[in-house]
Amino acid sequence: MAYHNKKFSEDNFVQSGFGIGPHDYVAYTYGTGGGSSATNLTDVRYYRGGQQTSGTLIAHISYTYDSNDNVVSAERVA
């Protein structure tokens, strides 16, 4: 197994498609995301070691929507 110097690198965990490793807190953000509904899930942030202010960000997934509120893309940005 290769050595990775980033403790929570997506390369260290390949079970999920986004490479999100173990985490103990998830923060969800809702908004339009490109569509018209204000209840679309736009961002998901995964933390380890506590909530946002005290934890380490493990991964950040961003969602975009078309004008009919259908998911167009889901991308890991961090």
GILINPE-V751475 format. One record per run of one state. SS is the DSSP state (H for helix, E for strand, - for the rest). FROM is the first residue (numbers start at 1). TO is the last residue. If there is no record, write none. Layout:
BEGIN
SS|FROM|TO ; SS|FROM|TO
END
This chain:
BEGIN
-|1|9 ; H|10|12 ; -|13|24 ; E|25|31 ; -|32|39 ; E|40|48 ; -|49|55 ; E|56|65 ; -|66|70 ; E|71|76 ; -|77|78
END
